[in-house]
Amino acid sequence: MLVESHCHIISPDQHKYPRDTGPRPAAWLRDLPAEEFIALIDAAGVERAVLVQAFGAYRYDNSYVADCAARHPDRFAAVGIIDPLKPDAPRTLDYWVKERGIRGLRIVTWTEPELMLDDPMLDPVWRRASELQIPVCVLTNFHQVGRLRRVLENFSSLRVALDHLGLPRLDDGPEFADEQVLFDLARYRNFHGKLSSWTIAAAERKGGAGRVEFFRRLVDTFGAHRLMWGTNFPASNDRTYQGFVEYAREKLAFLLPEERRWIFGETALSLWPMPR
């Protein structure tokens, strides 16, 4: 089963689902309603998808992904975002999970000032997500990847997935010494990594050998059962959706069939079970 672990949807109805784009709207923002997206994934052979709240479109209002996942529970699971520094953040998380059906949390550090992942003020949210038994996706830049150690150690039953693998530069291959802080997280069994179209393209810029060396080391270090693929569509928009699917499958074709089975489906389903 082909499962997309990282995609975004944007409603054209800005009255029902008003956007909060901040002072500088992201260039990639465009209407992508759930029904149109279903047609895209059907054409590409993708059977299930994890809808990740688009911070650049809606900030902390998860209404659209929640509503769409509720309408299409056989196709979608939704991951929402809250402001983890608010005093009522754990209660807000309860609302989105228990009343609106959100099945995962996303922590975004791209705020002003920048949110620090090892800030103890986030502990109530990490703890509540662990109690609710929902995975937490983390969107951050690579300089914060090492800060995840505190979270993974202190909340060992919390499943954490690092979006885009933390956006590593991957310009130092074939040793990839700058990425050692990422590989060091393999000791934490509750850590998972998301390979996005961005990650594959960054490795591809090193040439075929660099791509193969990086992803071979990644799978050998973490195991395919802790890695998952996602397009980041439409935030990555230099290809069609089907083009992104074909690109990822082509560039990771050197992996063993069982490894690809986990990366392209089973790992995501282990975090967000959906009907088969």
Protein Blocks (a to p, Z undefined) as FASTA:
>chain_A
ZZdfbdcdddfblmlmccdebjbdcfklccddfklmmmmmmmnopabdcddddfklnoma
mklmmmmmmmmmmlbccdddddfkbmklmmmmmmmmmmnopabdcddfbbcddddfklmk
lmmmmmmmmmnopacdddddfklmmmmmmmmmmmmmbccddehhlopaklmbfklmmmmm
mmmmmmpmkbccdddfklmmmmmmnojklmmmmmmmmmmmnopklgccdekiakbccbcf
klmmmmmmmmmmmpcfklmmmmnmmmmmmmmgcdZZ
